[in-house]
Amino acid sequence: MKHGTIIKNMTVEEKAAFLSGKNEWQTRDFPRLGISSILCSDGPHGVRKQAGAGDHLGLNPSLPATCFPTAATVAGSWDEELAREVGQALGEEAAALGVDVLLGPGLNIKRSPLCGRNFEYFSEDPYLSGKMAAAYVKGIQSQGVYACPKHFAVNSQELRRMAMDSVVDERTLREIYLTGFEIAVKEGGAKALMTSYNQVNGTYANENEHLLKEILRDEWNYEGIVITDWGGSNDHVRGVANRSNLEMPTPGFDSARQILAALEDGKLTMEELDICVDDLLDAVLTLTANREERAAAGGKGKTVETPGEFDKAAHHALARRAAAESMILLKNLPDQDPILPIKENCKVAFIGDFAITPRYQGAGSSMVNAIRVETVQQMAGDYPFQLVGCVPGYQRGGKVDEALVKAALDLAREAEVVVYCFGLDEISEVEGMDRKHMRISQNQIELLESLVKVNPNIVGVISAGSPVEMPWHYCCKAILHGYLGGQAGAGAILDVLTGKVNPSGRLSETYPIRYEDTPALRCFPSVERNSEYREGIYVGYRYYDTSRVRVQYPFGYGLSYTSFAYSNLEVTEEGASFDLENTGKRDGAEVAQMYVGCWDGKVFRPEKELKGFRKVYLKAGEKQRVSIPFDDKTFRYWNVKTNRWETEAGTYGIFVGSCVLDIRLSSSITLAGTGAPLPYDMEKLPSYRTGLVQSVETEEFETLLGHPVTSGKWSGELGINDAVCQMYYAKSGLARFIYRVLTNRVEKNEAKGTPDLNLLFQYNIPFRAIAKMTGGMVSMEMAYGMTDAVNGHFFRGMGRVIGGFFRNRKYNKEYEKKLLATPPVSEPTK
């Protein structure tokens, strides 16, 4: 152990209390031992440090910080160096604001376009997600702050996220849902990791021995700290036994008492407790020292309460560059004289509410109090075209307003080019709720269809963090996807539209023609407790490419104002090399992508998979030799028989191109393989052999899993891990009434168009999480009393709730008194 002397001087009560939060964002401090608190804060794309009392959902205001583009946006840059720069700026702001652990980046796989939190995640591809996350982590941690990648693992839906079981086979788990985290840990050097709310194959992620011990600690040699998602602890004792170090936010001392009881009855050993304490101590002491060093050097983040300084102008400029380099030009007609970039002195009208009030980030715990927010309306006059006007055209909430429509059509008639700013509104993408469809609000589309009738020169600018259906694409001569561009997104949009910046973003996710084409269609979101990952490894382009399903825009796709030529591919044991030339008249950047597929393999696998990429900046006419190396992930697959990574013998196709469907060069390499036995009887897995996985039957899925699927249906009584929204099944009439009231409020909130994050959290929270999220007011005994009451045992349940309240208050006071009464140490602890 690194800190045996300190641990020796800690009482068992102090050790137990140390592993749960002191309040919403801080760890417990023990001044007599020289142990300070460290501060955690949300921060995937901007630091959300709250000024007053902390709350998980950002209901209380946070201090101003730079709102960078979201992860879904920056992933479109395919630029690891840019991601590192953004991470470094995030780390700098965290340090200045006294934040020690920045809770991000998020890198869960975009299994379905309907996940409400996709805007916070990088990609449908684990390799791209991992590389971008590792770059963020390196940047953040270069500033003496810990990054905390999340949510580990298999967290792909928001609905009932705290009471849902992800049922997934081991190969899919390893190849798709863990590879990104593996890269973030091994290559990025992440020093903190946040577990997800959900179960994975029947065991909650935060107490899952397979995830936390066998894979994270033993295989990946991870030595950092593991932190629960806020309210994500189920059984704290099991979490500690599996080396989860910090339960957040604060459950009072109820969890600490559980640890003491577990030590007494042998469910937890003192060694397991000490190891967990040692991990957390190492983080706390390191981060405290980093903070003190910064304070001595220049006063940044001197205390948790006193904000420091950072270069706001430089960070705003970086946010703008990140947004500009991440935007994706999807369409630009006509080919010979394209509408973009907008020509000088062209008469341009901007139409759409997003041009006036931009949607630049998602809704939820990641919401940043931006220092300044640019708007297209305010900035359009600074560019070399003639601005004829800017009008909203539609109401954000979906209601048709004829006066707004008329004003928009009148303005469109005056312009040579109409830039139509539209997309998904705030309620469409929000933490705690999944999308119900992939469509943009109908009133926005109806206006677009009306505009093209009076002016054929329409440039569509989309604001959204997730794919949308595009049956209206024929209305636009050009489509620029801005994703969610952060506080400087408006300037970035104008830079790209006018050619000041040559677009170089590429899609990090597939845009299907319609939602019905997606691989997880029949399994997402889960209807009951189980979320069955029946599509297996065929996620995103792996499915569309293998199964020959037509898409609107493929993975890796994006246009430029210049053109690029590939030639002279050479493949060696070390990797692929080729010439890349800018054959156009403008300087620009190309994202060269390397895909690998096994031509004659017997193990089922996708047609091809991304195994490397390089973003290359070239001046007009410039040619460069580009190399993309092979690595330990290029040819591997997870063999469920040998329970390890193997390489299959055979001939592998090496494909280089500008997207998964635009392969410019190809070659092959033959490998001897590792000689492992075949992991499957392929005759029993016909869907996985062909990739046609939309309708996998239970028997075939169980064959892939290697065991029967446990029923996820609700029957009998509700349990401690069932969500409040499951009170639909309650035996108590009062509980069902409360369910109806809450459901009605959620539906009204959706219709209103403004997400009530607190309401969504209440609706989806399981009973046991109430004991974790109320600052020690509610104990687990009381939570069990609540389930008794909703199951029809009203008096017994309320007796446990009321009696438990007084017992919990008494025990908490006694525990706190014991901590305060501990004498100072008799020897130094450092």
Residue pairs with C-beta under 8 A, 6 or more apart in sequence:
1 7
1 274
1 275
1 278
2 278
2 281
2 282
3 278
3 281
3 282
3 285
4 278
5 827
5 829
6 33
6 34
6 35
6 281
6 829
6 830
7 15
7 274
7 277
7 278
7 281
9 33
9 825
9 827
9 829
10 18
10 30
10 33
10 277
11 818
11 822
12 260
12 263
12 270
12 273
13 256
13 260
13 815
13 818
13 819
13 822
14 30
14 33
14 819
14 822
15 259
15 273
15 274
15 277
16 255
16 256
16 257
16 259
16 260
16 273
17 28
17 253
17 256
17 815
17 819
18 27
18 28
18 30
18 35
18 277
18 280
18 281
19 236
19 240
19 245
19 246
19 247
19 255
19 256
19 259
19 276
19 277
19 280
20 28
20 236
20 246
20 247
20 248
20 250
20 251
20 253
20 255
20 256
21 27
21 28
21 246
21 247
21 248
21 249
21 250
22 28
22 29
22 37
22 250
23 54
23 249
23 250
23 775
24 50
24 53
24 54
24 55
24 56
24 230
24 249
24 250
24 775
25 39
25 40
25 41
25 49
25 50
25 54
25 248
25 249
26 37
26 38
26 39
26 40
26 304
27 37
27 38
27 40
27 246
27 280
27 284
28 35
28 37
29 35
29 36
29 37
32 822
32 823
32 824
32 825
33 825
33 829
34 829
34 830
35 281
35 284
35 285
36 284
36 288
37 284
37 304
38 100
38 101
38 283
38 284
38 287
38 288
39 49
39 98
39 99
39 100
39 101
39 304
40 99
40 100
40 101
40 102
40 103
40 148
40 227
40 248
41 47
41 48
41 49
41 94
41 97
41 99
41 101
41 102
41 103
42 48
42 58
42 103
42 104
42 365
42 366
43 90
43 94
43 99
43 102
43 103
43 104
43 366
44 70
44 71
44 103
44 104
44 105
44 106
44 120
44 366
45 67
45 68
45 69
45 70
45 71
45 74
45 90
45 104
45 120
45 361
45 366
45 368
45 486
46 65
46 66
46 67
46 68
46 90
46 93
46 361
46 366
46 368
46 370
46 486
47 62
47 63
47 65
47 90
47 93
47 94
47 97
47 99
47 102
47 368
48 58
48 62
48 65
48 365
48 366
48 367
48 368
48 369
49 62
49 63
49 65
49 94
49 97
49 98
49 99
50 58
50 60
50 61
50 62
50 63
51 60
51 61
51 62
51 63
52 60
52 61
53 60
54 60
54 249
56 230
56 231
56 249
56 365
56 761
56 773
57 364
57 365
57 757
57 758
57 761
58 364
58 365
58 367
58 757
59 757
59 758
61 369
62 368
62 369
63 97
63 307
63 369
64 369
64 370
64 371
65 93
65 97
65 368
65 369
65 370
65 371
66 89
66 93
66 312
66 315
66 316
66 318
66 319
66 368
66 370
66 371
66 486
66 487
67 319
67 360
67 361
67 368
67 370
67 371
67 373
67 486
67 487
68 74
68 86
68 89
68 90
68 315
68 318
68 319
68 322
68 486
68 487
69 86
69 319
69 322
69 323
69 326
69 483
69 484
69 485
69 486
69 489
70 119
70 120
70 361
70 362
70 366
70 465
70 483
70 484
70 486
71 104
71 105
71 106
71 107
71 119
71 120
71 121
71 122
71 132
71 136
72 118
72 119
72 120
72 121
72 122
72 465
72 466
72 483
72 484
72 508
72 509
73 322
73 323
73 326
73 465
73 482
73 483
73 484
73 485
73 486
74 82
74 83
74 86
74 122
74 132
74 322
74 326
75 122
75 123
75 128
75 129
75 132
75 326
75 508
76 326
76 327
76 328
76 481
76 483
76 505
76 506
76 507
76 508
76 558
77 83
77 322
77 325
77 326
77 504
77 505
77 615
78 128
78 505
78 506
78 508
78 591
78 593
78 613
78 615
79 325
79 615
80 131
80 132
80 134
80 135
81 135
82 321
82 322
82 325
82 326
83 132
83 135
83 136
83 139
84 135
84 136
84 138
84 139
85 139
85 318
85 322
86 136
86 139
86 318
86 319
86 322
87 105
87 135
87 136
87 137
87 138
87 139
87 140
87 142
87 147
88 139
88 140
88 142
88 143
89 139
89 310
89 314
89 315
89 318
90 102
90 104
90 136
90 139
90 140
91 102
91 139
91 140
91 141
91 142
91 143
91 144
91 145
91 147
92 143
92 310
92 315
93 310
93 315
94 100
94 102
94 140
94 143
94 145
94 301
95 143
95 144
95 145
95 290
95 291
95 294
95 300
95 301
95 308
96 300
96 301
96 307
96 308
96 309
96 310
97 301
97 307
97 308
98 291
98 301
98 302
98 303
98 304
98 305
98 306
98 307
98 308
99 145
99 301
100 145
100 146
100 287
100 290
100 291
101 145
101 146
101 148
101 192
101 227
101 283
101 287
102 140
102 145
102 146
102 147
102 148
103 148
103 150
103 194
103 227
104 120
104 136
104 147
104 148
104 149
104 150
104 366
105 122
105 132
105 133
105 136
105 137
105 147
105 149
105 150
106 117
106 120
106 121
106 122
106 149
106 150
106 151
107 121
107 122
107 129
107 130
107 132
107 133
107 149
107 150
107 180
107 181
107 184
108 117
108 121
108 150
108 151
108 153
108 154
108 155
108 156
108 177
108 196
109 121
109 123
109 124
109 125
109 126
109 129
109 156
109 176
109 177
109 180
109 539
110 118
110 121
110 123
110 124
110 156
110 466
110 509
110 540
111 124
111 156
111 157
111 520
111 524
111 533
111 535
111 539
112 156
112 157
112 518
112 520
112 524
112 525
113 435
113 438
113 466
113 467
113 509
113 512
113 515
113 518
114 434
114 435
114 436
114 437
114 438
114 466
114 515
114 524
114 525
115 121
115 156
115 157
115 158
115 434
115 435
115 466
115 524
116 158
116 429
116 430
116 431
116 432
116 433
116 434
116 435
117 158
117 362
117 364
117 429
117 430
117 431
118 429
118 465
118 466
118 509
119 361
119 362
119 429
119 465
119 466
119 483
119 484
120 362
120 364
120 366
120 431
120 465
121 129
122 128
122 129
122 132
122 133
122 180
122 508
123 129
123 132
123 508
123 509
124 508
124 509
124 510
124 539
124 540
124 541
124 555
125 508
125 540
125 541
125 555
125 609
125 610
126 175
126 176
126 177
126 178
126 179
126 180
126 183
127 179
127 180
127 183
127 609
127 610
127 611
127 612
127 633
128 508
128 610
128 613
129 180
130 179
130 180
130 181
130 182
130 183
130 184
130 187
131 183
131 187
131 613
133 149
133 180
133 183
133 184
133 188
134 183
134 184
134 187
134 188
135 188
136 147
136 188
137 147
137 149
137 184
137 188
137 189
137 190
138 188
138 189
140 146
140 147
141 147
141 189
141 190
141 191
144 287
144 290
144 291
144 293
144 294
145 287
145 290
146 190
146 191
146 192
146 224
146 225
146 283
146 287
147 188
147 190
147 191
147 192
148 190
148 192
148 193
148 194
148 227
149 181
149 184
149 185
149 188
149 190
149 192
149 193
149 194
150 193
150 194
150 196
150 229
151 194
151 195
151 196
151 197
151 205
151 229
152 181
152 193
152 194
152 195
152 196
152 205
152 211
152 216
152 226
153 173
153 177
153 178
153 181
153 195
153 196
153 200
153 205
153 211
154 166
154 168
154 173
154 177
154 196
154 198
154 200
154 205
154 533
155 161
155 166
155 196
155 197
155 198
155 205
156 166
156 524
156 531
157 164
157 434
157 524
157 525
157 526
157 531
158 430
158 431
158 432
158 433
158 434
158 525
158 764
159 433
159 434
159 525
159 526
159 764
160 525
160 526
160 723
160 725
160 726
160 764
161 196
161 197
161 198
161 432
161 764
162 197
162 198
162 231
162 232
162 723
162 764
162 765
162 766
162 769
163 529
163 721
163 722
163 723
163 726
163 764
163 766
164 197
164 198
164 199
164 526
164 529
164 530
164 531
165 198
165 199
165 200
165 201
165 202
165 529
165 530
165 531
165 710
165 712
166 198
166 199
166 200
166 201
166 531
166 533
167 201
167 202
167 530
167 531
167 532
167 533
167 705
167 709
167 710
167 712
168 177
168 200
168 201
168 533
169 533
169 536
169 640
169 704
169 705
169 706
170 638
170 640
170 643
170 706
171 536
171 537
171 637
171 638
171 639
171 640
171 679
172 533
172 536
172 537
173 200
174 638
174 645
175 537
175 637
175 638
176 537
176 539
178 215
179 633
181 193
182 220
183 633
184 190
185 193
185 216
185 220
185 222
185 224
186 220
190 224
191 224
191 225
191 283
192 224
192 225
192 226
192 227
192 283
193 216
193 222
193 224
193 225
193 226
193 227
194 226
194 227
194 228
194 229
195 205
195 206
195 211
195 212
195 226
195 227
195 228
195 229
195 232
195 244
196 205
196 206
196 229
196 232
197 205
197 229
197 231
197 232
198 204
198 205
198 531
199 205
199 208
200 208
200 210
200 211
201 210
202 710
203 209
203 210
204 232
204 234
204 235
205 211
205 232
206 212
206 226
206 228
206 229
206 232
206 233
206 234
206 239
206 244
207 234
207 235
207 238
207 239
207 241
207 242
207 244
208 242
209 242
212 226
212 242
212 243
212 244
213 242
213 243
216 222
216 226
217 243
223 279
224 279
224 283
225 245
225 246
225 279
225 280
225 282
225 283
226 243
226 244
226 245
226 246
226 279
227 244
227 245
227 246
227 248
228 239
228 244
228 246
228 247
228 248
229 248
230 248
230 249
230 365
230 773
231 249
231 765
231 769
231 772
231 773
232 769
232 772
233 239
233 244
233 247
233 251
233 255
233 772
234 721
234 768
236 247
236 251
236 255
236 258
236 259
237 258
237 259
237 262
237 267
237 268
239 247
240 259
240 268
240 272
240 273
240 276
241 267
241 268
241 272
243 272
243 275
243 276
243 279
244 276
245 276
245 279
245 280
245 283
246 280
247 255
247 772
249 772
249 773
249 775
250 775
250 776
251 771
251 772
251 776
252 775
252 776
252 777
252 779
252 808
252 812
253 776
253 811
253 812
253 815
253 816
254 771
254 776
254 779
254 780
254 808
254 811
254 812
256 815
257 811
257 815
258 780
259 268
259 273
262 268
263 269
263 270
263 273
285 830
291 301
294 300
294 301
294 308
295 301
295 302
299 308
299 309
300 308
300 309
300 310
301 307
301 308
302 308
312 371
316 371
316 372
316 487
316 488
317 488
319 486
319 487
319 488
320 374
320 488
320 489
320 491
320 492
320 495
321 492
322 486
323 482
323 485
323 486
323 488
323 489
323 492
323 493
324 492
324 495
324 496
324 501
325 501
325 504
325 505
325 589
326 483
326 485
326 505
327 480
327 481
327 482
327 483
327 485
327 492
327 493
327 496
327 503
327 505
328 480
328 481
328 483
328 503
328 505
328 506
328 507
328 557
328 558
329 340
329 478
329 479
329 480
329 481
329 496
329 503
329 505
329 558
329 559
329 560
329 561
330 479
330 480
330 481
330 553
330 557
330 558
330 559
331 473
331 476
331 477
331 478
331 479
331 559
332 338
332 339
332 340
332 477
332 478
332 559
333 339
333 477
333 478
334 477
338 477
338 478
339 417
339 457
339 459
339 477
339 478
340 459
340 478
340 480
340 497
340 499
340 561
341 496
341 497
341 498
341 499
341 561
342 348
342 385
342 417
342 459
342 497
342 498
342 499
343 385
344 384
344 385
345 384
345 385
345 386
346 385
346 386
346 416
346 417
347 385
347 386
347 388
347 414
347 415
347 416
347 417
348 380
348 385
348 386
348 387
348 388
348 415
348 416
348 417
348 418
348 419
349 387
349 388
349 389
349 390
349 391
349 411
349 412
349 414
349 415
349 417
349 418
349 419
350 376
350 377
350 380
350 387
350 389
350 390
350 391
350 418
350 419
350 421
351 390
351 391
351 392
351 393
351 408
351 411
351 412
351 418
351 419
351 420
351 421
351 447
351 451
352 392
352 393
352 394
352 420
352 421
352 422
352 444
352 461
353 392
353 393
353 394
353 395
353 396
353 421
354 376
354 421
354 422
354 423
354 461
354 463
355 375
355 376
355 377
355 380
355 390
355 392
355 419
355 421
356 375
356 376
356 377
356 390
356 392
357 375
357 396
358 373
358 374
358 375
358 376
358 463
358 485
358 489
358 490
359 423
359 424
359 425
359 426
359 463
359 484
360 370
360 373
360 463
360 484
360 485
360 486
360 487
360 489
360 490
361 367
361 368
361 370
361 484
361 486
362 429
362 430
362 431
362 465
362 484
363 426
363 427
363 429
363 430
363 431
363 755
363 757
364 430
364 431
364 432
364 755
364 757
365 431
365 757
366 431
368 487
370 486
370 487
371 487
372 487
373 487
373 490
374 487
374 488
374 489
374 490
374 491
375 490
376 390
376 419
376 421
376 490
376 493
376 494
377 390
378 490
379 490
379 491
379 494
380 387
380 390
380 494
381 387
382 494
383 494
383 498
384 498
385 498
388 411
388 414
388 415
389 411
389 414
389 415
391 404
391 407
391 408
391 411
392 404
392 408
393 404
393 405
393 407
393 408
393 420
393 447
394 400
394 401
394 404
394 405
394 408
394 422
394 441
394 443
394 444
394 447
395 401
395 404
395 443
396 425
396 426
396 753
397 425
397 752
397 753
398 425
398 441
398 442
398 443
398 753
399 443
400 443
400 446
405 447
405 450
408 447
408 451
409 450
409 451
409 454
412 418
412 451
412 454
412 455
413 454
413 455
415 455
415 457
416 457
417 457
417 458
417 459
418 451
418 455
418 457
418 458
418 459
419 459
419 461
419 497
420 447
420 448
420 451
420 458
420 459
420 460
420 461
420 476
421 461
421 463
422 440
422 444
422 448
422 460
422 461
422 462
422 463
423 440
423 444
423 462
423 463
423 464
423 468
424 440
424 441
424 463
424 464
424 465
424 466
424 468
425 441
425 753
426 753
426 754
426 755
427 749
427 750
427 752
427 753
427 754
427 755
428 435
428 464
429 435
429 464
429 465
429 466
430 755
430 757
430 760
431 757
431 760
432 755
432 757
432 760
432 761
432 763
432 764
433 750
433 755
433 760
434 525
435 466
437 469
437 515
438 466
438 467
438 468
438 469
438 512
438 514
438 515
439 445
439 468
439 469
440 464
440 468
440 469
445 472
448 458
448 460
448 472
448 475
448 476
449 472
449 475
451 458
451 475
452 458
452 475
452 476
456 477
457 477
458 475
458 476
458 477
458 478
459 476
459 477
459 478
459 479
459 480
459 497
460 473
460 475
460 476
460 478
460 479
460 480
461 479
461 480
461 482
461 493
461 497
462 468
462 479
462 480
462 481
462 482
462 483
463 482
463 483
463 484
463 485
463 489
464 481
464 483
464 484
465 483
465 484
466 509
467 509
467 510
467 511
467 512
468 511
469 512
469 513
469 514
469 515
469 552
470 479
470 511
470 513
470 552
473 479
473 552
480 493
480 496
480 497
480 503
481 505
482 489
482 492
482 493
485 492
485 493
492 501
494 500
495 501
496 502
496 503
499 561
499 586
502 560
502 561
502 562
502 586
502 587
502 588
502 589
503 558
503 559
503 560
503 561
504 558
504 560
504 588
504 589
504 590
504 591
504 615
505 558
506 556
506 557
506 558
506 591
506 593
506 658
506 659
507 553
507 554
507 555
507 556
507 557
507 558
507 659
508 555
509 540
509 555
510 540
510 541
510 544
510 551
510 553
510 554
510 555
511 551
511 552
511 553
511 554
512 518
512 544
512 549
512 551
512 552
513 550
513 551
513 552
515 521
517 544
517 549
517 550
517 551
518 524
518 543
519 535
519 538
519 539
519 540
519 543
519 693
519 694
520 533
520 534
520 535
520 539
521 694
522 534
522 694
522 695
523 531
523 532
523 533
523 534
523 535
524 531
525 531
526 532
526 712
528 712
528 713
528 714
529 712
529 713
529 714
530 709
530 710
530 711
530 712
532 701
532 709
532 712
534 693
534 696
534 701
535 543
535 693
535 694
535 696
536 688
536 693
536 696
536 704
537 605
537 606
537 688
538 546
538 547
538 606
538 688
538 691
538 693
540 555
541 554
541 555
541 556
541 660
542 606
542 607
542 609
542 691
543 549
543 606
543 691
543 693
544 550
544 551
544 554
544 555
545 554
545 606
545 607
545 608
545 660
545 661
546 606
546 607
546 690
546 691
547 690
547 691
547 692
547 693
554 659
554 660
554 661
554 662
555 610
555 659
555 660
556 591
556 593
556 610
556 658
556 659
556 660
556 662
557 658
557 659
557 660
557 661
557 662
558 591
558 659
560 584
560 586
560 588
560 589
560 590
561 584
561 586
561 588
562 582
562 583
562 584
562 585
562 586
562 587
562 588
562 620
563 582
563 583
563 584
564 580
564 581
564 582
564 583
564 584
564 588
564 590
564 618
564 658
565 580
565 581
565 583
565 664
566 578
566 579
566 580
566 592
566 656
566 657
566 664
566 665
567 578
567 579
567 581
567 665
568 578
568 579
569 576
569 577
569 578
569 654
569 656
569 665
569 666
569 667
570 576
570 577
570 578
570 667
571 654
571 667
571 668
571 669
573 630
573 669
574 629
574 630
575 612
575 627
575 628
575 629
575 630
576 594
576 612
576 627
576 628
576 630
576 654
576 656
576 667
577 625
577 626
577 627
577 628
578 592
578 625
578 626
578 656
578 665
579 623
579 624
579 625
579 626
580 590
580 592
580 616
580 618
580 623
580 624
580 625
580 626
581 618
581 621
581 622
581 623
581 624
582 588
582 590
582 618
582 619
582 620
582 621
582 622
582 623
583 621
584 620
585 620
586 620
587 617
587 618
587 619
587 620
588 617
588 618
588 620
589 615
589 616
589 617
589 618
590 615
590 616
590 618
590 658
591 613
591 614
591 615
591 616
591 658
592 613
592 614
592 615
592 616
592 626
592 628
592 656
592 657
592 658
593 610
593 612
593 613
593 656
593 657
593 658
593 659
593 660
594 610
594 611
594 612
594 613
594 628
594 654
594 655
594 656
595 608
595 609
595 610
595 611
595 654
595 655
595 656
595 657
595 660
595 663
596 608
596 609
596 611
596 634
596 635
596 652
596 653
596 654
596 655
597 605
597 606
597 607
597 608
597 609
597 652
597 653
597 655
598 605
598 648
598 650
598 651
598 652
598 653
599 650
599 651
599 652
599 653
599 668
600 650
600 651
601 648
601 650
602 648
602 678
602 682
603 637
603 639
603 648
603 678
603 679
603 680
604 680
604 682
604 685
604 688
604 689
604 691
605 637
606 691
607 691
608 653
608 655
608 660
610 660
611 630
611 631
611 633
611 634
612 628
612 629
612 630
612 631
612 634
613 628
614 626
614 627
614 628
616 624
616 626
618 624
628 656
632 645
635 647
635 648
635 652
635 671
636 645
636 646
636 647
637 645
637 646
637 647
637 648
638 644
638 645
638 646
639 645
639 646
639 676
639 677
639 679
640 679
640 680
640 706
641 676
641 677
641 678
641 679
642 676
642 677
642 679
646 673
646 674
646 676
647 671
647 673
647 674
648 671
648 673
648 676
649 671
649 672
649 673
649 675
650 670
650 671
650 673
651 668
651 669
651 670
652 668
652 669
652 670
652 671
653 666
653 667
653 668
654 666
654 667
654 668
654 669
655 663
655 665
655 666
656 663
656 664
656 665
656 666
657 663
657 664
657 665
658 664
680 704
681 703
682 689
684 700
684 703
685 700
685 703
685 704
686 700
687 693
687 695
687 696
687 700
688 696
688 700
688 704
698 709
701 709
702 708
702 709
714 722
714 726
714 729
717 731
717 787
717 791
718 726
718 727
718 729
718 730
718 767
718 787
718 790
718 791
719 767
719 787
720 766
720 767
720 768
720 780
720 783
720 784
720 787
721 766
721 767
721 768
722 766
722 767
722 787
723 763
723 764
723 765
723 766
724 738
724 739
724 742
724 762
724 763
724 764
724 765
724 766
724 767
725 739
725 742
725 743
725 763
725 764
727 735
727 736
727 738
727 739
727 790
728 736
728 739
730 736
730 739
730 790
730 791
730 792
731 790
731 791
731 792
732 789
732 790
732 791
732 792
732 794
734 789
734 794
735 789
735 790
742 759
742 762
742 763
743 763
745 756
745 759
746 759
746 760
746 763
749 755
749 756
749 759
749 760
765 773
767 783
767 784
767 786
767 787
768 780
768 783
770 778
770 782
770 783
770 786
771 778
771 779
771 780
771 782
771 783
776 808
776 812
777 805
777 808
778 805
778 808
779 804
779 805
779 807
779 808
781 800
781 804
781 807
781 808
782 800
782 801
782 804
782 805
782 808
784 800
785 796
785 797
785 798
785 799
785 800
785 801
785 804
786 797
786 801
787 797
788 796
788 797
788 800
789 796
789 797
789 798
789 801
790 797
791 797
